[in-house]
Amino acid sequence: MTAVSGDIATGTAPASLADAQEAFPGLPKHVVITHILRTEHFDDPADLARLPAVSRAMRDAVAATGLECEDLGEDQAVKLGCVSAVRRLQLAGHLTRQELLCKAAARSGQLEVLKWLRAGGCPWDAGTCWAAAEGGHLEVLQWAHANGCQWDKSLYIAAGKGHEAVMRALIEAGADVNTATAAGSTPLFIAAGKGHESVVRALIDLGADINKASFDGVTPLVKATQEGHVAVVLALIEADADINKATDNGRTPLYFAAQAGYESLVRALIEAGADVNKATIISATPLFMAAANGHEVVVWALIDAGADVNKADEEGWTPLYNATRNGHEAVVLALIDTGADVNKAGDNGVTPLFIAAQKGQKVVLQALIDAGADVNKATDNGMTPLSESMTPFVNVAQGGHPAIVQFLKDAGAV
């Protein structure tokens, strides 16, 4: 058995841990320093920071360039799978847990190093298997598990990182394809959210429940839609995912696609049978959200599919009110052209015209008036656009919109 000192083996290390005599075997040191180790080749500071840990020769080469690089911290060294950097931290007494040595070896797929560490008595935990799964190193993962390392959660990790082979092996070894985290996230949910189409399709083939939702009712289809992963959404649709299954607060995949302005997803969901008028628990429809965010093309797609242009939310706000409030002129014009009620007010009696006057939106005002908006319609507390005591008039006058004041008067406001 290799001797152990300070919780780590002190016997002969495998070749992958030995200090190489050349930074890049076969290349003269001056070539490495002058042409390879150049600042413009290191967009990510972590790449530069990792180099001195590769070997003594590389460390000397980096030092010769004069490039400044910080020593890798514990978390970053483990994440990068840089065993030599973790070893130096251990030898300096700065390593918080000896298990991180095995974790770093597993993360970078260094099976021989991992075997050497274990032979020397280095401890490990489930993090070793997790790291192997994260790096996609199936052989390392299988060896670790066969030698007593727990691999719970490895399936979630492999699915989230898009490692199909690792994921398949875990399921074939008995992992439950539909097991969920404490938050209710299944491997399919995780893979869908990360946009890993091949993993999503594989999980479906292996029996994953495509409609199993997380604790707040978010399905894999909803998650993929939220993240804008078109290929994953199409894969789930092909597998007959419930197009209209909503979250606990009533938001459907179409709602999220419309809200974000994902035209291709909106069209795909509509073609697959999405209910364009299905509203949330506060009665907000996909059109309501698309109008609020100014997504004109999506607005037209929803209207063409039969969206109700006058469907209001629980406060009485319509898509037209929303578009006007947020200054989306093109959407306002589209809604007016398709039959939006220009005089429909919210529960407080505020009309789109009232909001347009308050914000000084002349183009919107003109469109509303041309469509028959009542310039004298009062709110529930009796205020009209030109009432001397009303806040919107004061806002228009004091906000530098005298032209709007005159425009309203010319249109018959009193």
N, C-alpha and C positions, 0 to 999 in steps of 0.2 A: 504493500500500500504506500502511496506517495505520502511523504511527511506533510504535516499541516502546521502552519504558523500564522497566528492572527486570523484564524478561521478560513485560511485559503491555502491551497496546495503550494508547496515550494519546490516540488520536484521538477523535472524537465517539462517545459511547456510544449504543446504541439507547435508545429511549424507556423501555423496561422497566428500564433502569439509571439513568435520570435522576432527579434529586431533584424530587419533586412539590412543588407550592406549597401543597397542602392535604393533610392526613393522610388525610382521606376526601373526595374531590372532591364539592362541593356541600353539605357540612356545615360549619357554623361551628365554629371551633376550640374555643369554650367548650362546645359540645354534645358534641364528641368527648371533651374532658377530663372533663366532669362526668358524662355518661351512658354513654359507651361504654368508656372506659378505666378500668374499675372492677375492683378486686381479685377480686370473686366471679366475674368472667367469665374468669378465667385459672386453671383447675384445674391445668394443666400449666405449670410455670415456664418450660419451653422456648418456649411460645407468647409469653409476655411478653418473654422475652429476644430473641426474633426481631424484635419490632416496631421497635426503633430502627434496624434494618438496612434497613427498607423504604424510607425516604426521610428527608431532612432534616426535613421538616415533621412526619413521624411521630415522629422522634427528639425534636424540640422538644416535641411534645404529651405524650409519655411523661414527659419531664423535668418538665413543668409539673404533672403529677399528683403528683409526689413518690414514685411507686412505685419501689421498688428492684429493679433487674434487673441481673444479671451479663452481661458481654459474652459473646457466643457463642464457644465454643472452636472450634478448627479442625474436629474431628470432627463436632461437633453442627451447625455451620454448613453443612458439606457434606451431612450427612444431611438437613437441612431444605431443602437446595437454595437457601440464602440467599447468592446470588452477591455482593451488596454487602458482606456481612459478611466473606466470604472475601477480597474485594478489599482491605478495610481491613487485614486481617491481612497481606496481601501487601505493601501499601504501608508498613506498620509494620515489615516485615522479620521477621514472626512466622510466615509460611507455610512449612511444611517442604518442600512440593513444589508447583511451579507448575501441575502437572496437575490439582490439586484445583479450580482455577477452572472448567475445562471439566466436571469431574465434578459440581460444584454446579449448573451451568447445566443439565446433562442430567438431574440428579435432579429438578429442578423443571419440566422440560419447556420451558425457554426456548431454543427453537431459534435465534431471531434473535441472542440473546446469545452462544450457542455459536458461531454463524457469525462474529460480530464478534470473539470471542476468537481464533478460529483465523486469521482474516484478519490479525490483529495479531501472529501468530507464537506465540501461547500454546500450549505443548505439551499433548499428551493421551496417554492410554494406554487399555488395555482397560477400565479403571475407568469411563471415560466411557460406554461401551456398557452396562456393568453397572448404572450409575446410572440410565440411561434405562430399562432393563428393570425395575429395581426400582420406578421411579416409574410404569411402565406407559405410557411415552411412545414409542409406536411410530414416529411420524414422526421424532423425534429419533434414535432408534436406527437407523432405516433410513438417514438422512442421514449419520450418523457412520460407519456401516459402508461406505456407498458412497464415502466420502471417505478410506478407508484405516484406519479404527479397528477393531481386532480385537474380535469379539464372542463369543469362546469363553466359556463358562459363563453366557451370557445366558439360555439356555433354562432352566437350573436356577433362576436367579433369578426369571424370569417365572413359572415354575410355582409356586415357593414363595410368591410374592406374590399369586397368583391372577389374573394378567393373561392372560386367555384369548386375546385378540386378538393380543397380542405373541407369545405362545407359538405360536399357529397360524402367524403370519407367519414365525417363525424356522424352523419345521418345513417350511413350504412353500418356504423359501429353501434347504433342504438340511440343516438340523440333524437329527441322528439322534435319533429319539424315544426310543430305548432306551440312549442313551449314559449312562454312569455316572461318578460322581465317584470319587476315590481310595478312598473308603469304601464304594463300591458303590451309592450312592444314585442312582436314576434320577429323571427329572422326575416320573414317576408316583408314585414313593415319596415324593418331597418334597411334592408337592401333596396326597397322601393324608394325610401327617402334619400338614399345616397345615389340613386340613379343607375344601379348595377343591373342592366337589362338581362344579361346572361344568367346571373344568379337568381333573379326574379323568375325567369322562365324555368330554371332548374328546380327551384323550390315548388313552383306550381306543379311541375311534372312529378315531384316527389310527394305530393299530397298536401301541400300547404293550404290552409283555409284562407282563401283570397279576401274574404269579407270580415275576418276577425279584427276587431277594432281595439285600439288602446283604451286606457282608462277613461278618456274624455270623448270616446266615440269616434276617434280618427281612424279610418280604415287605410290599408295600404294605397288604395286608389286616391283617397283624399290627400295622403301624405305626398305621393308622387306628383299630384297636381299642384299642391302648394309649392313644391320645389321646382316645378316647371320641367319635369323629366318626361318629354314627349314619348320616347320609345317605351319607357316603363308603363306609362298610362295606356298606350296602345296594346301592350302585352297583357295588361290586366283586363282591358276591355275584351280582347280576344278570348280570354279565359272566363268570360261571363261574370266579371265583377259587378256588383250591384251599383249601377250608375247613379242612382238617386239616394243611396244610403247616406244620411247626414250625420254630422257630429251631434254631440249632446245639445248644442245650442242651435241646431237646425241648419248648419251650413253644409251644402252639398259640394261635390267636386266642381260642378259648374259655377257655383258661387265663387269659389276660390280662383278659378281660372279667369272669370270675368273681372273680379276684383283686381287681379294682377295684370290684366291685359294680355293674357296668353291666347292670342287669336287662334293658333293652330289647335290648342287644347280645347278651346271653346267649341270650335267647329267639329272636332272629333267626338266630343261628348254629346253634342246636339245630334250628330249623325247616329250615335249609338243609342239615342232615346232619352237623353236627359230632359227632365221637366224644366222648361225655361222659366216657369212662373212659381216654382217651389220656393217658399220664403223661409226665413229663419224664425226663431222664436220672437223676434221683434219685428217680423213681417218685412224684412229687407230681402229683395229679390236680387238675382244676378244682374239684371238691368239696372237696378237701383245703385249697385256698387260700381258697375262699369261707368255709369253716368257721373257718379261722384268723383271718379278718378280720371275722367276725361278720355276714356278709351273709345274713340269714335268708331273704329273698325269693328270692335267687339259689340258696341251698341247696335250697329247696323246688323250684325250677324244675329244677335238676339231678337231684334225686332222682326227680321225676316223669318225667324223661326217661330214667331207668334208670341213674343213677350208682350205683356200688358204694359203699355207706356204710361198708364195712369195709376198703376198699383202703388199704393202708398205704404209707408212703414207705420209703426204704432203711434208715431207722433203726427201722422198725416202728411209727411213729406213725400213728394213724388220724385221720380227720376229727374223731371224737369226742374223742380225746386233744387235738387241736389247739384245738378249741373250748373244752374244759375248761381247758386251760392258759392261755388268754387271757380267760377269764371271760365267755364269750358264752352266757349262760343260755338264751336263746331258741333258739339253734342247738343247744345240747346237748339240749334237750327235743325238738326236731325230729328229731334224729338217733336219739335213743332211741325215739321214736314210730315210726320207720321201720325199726327192726330193727338198730341198731348194737350190736355186741358190747361190753357194758359191762365185760367182764373182759379184753378183749384188751389186752395190755401191749406196750410198746415193747421194743426189743432188750435194754434194761437191766432189764426186768421191772417197770417203773413203769406202773401202771394209771391210768386217768382218776380213779378214786376217790382214789388216793394223791395226785395233783396237787390235786384239789379240797380234800382235807383240809389239805394244805400251805398252800393259799391262803385257807383259811377260807370256802369257798363253800358255805354251808348249803343253799341252794336246789338247787344242782347235786348236792350230796351226797345230799339227799333223793331226787332224781330217779333217781340212780344206784342207790341202795339199793333203791328201790321196783322198779327194773327187774332186780334180782337181783345187783347188784355184791357181790363178796366183800370184806367189810370187813377180813378178816384175810389177804388175799393178799399174800405177801411179794415183795419185789424180788429181783433176782439175788443181792444180797449179804445176803439174809435179813431185811431191814427190813420191818416192817409199820406201819400207821398208828399203832398204839399201843405199839410197841416202845419201852421206856424208853431205849434207847441210840440210837434212830433220829432223824435230823435232822428229818424232817417233824414228828414229835411235839413236838420241842423248839420248832420254829418256830411251831406252833399254840399251844402253851402260853405261850411267851415273846412271841409276836406279838399277844397280847391276844385270843385266841380260845378262852377256857375253855369257852364254850358248845359249840363244835365238838368239843372233847375229850369233853364229857359226851354230846353227841349220838352220837358214835361208840361210846362205851361202851354207851349205851342200845340201839344197833343190834347189839350183840353183839361189838364189837371187844375183843380181849384182848391 
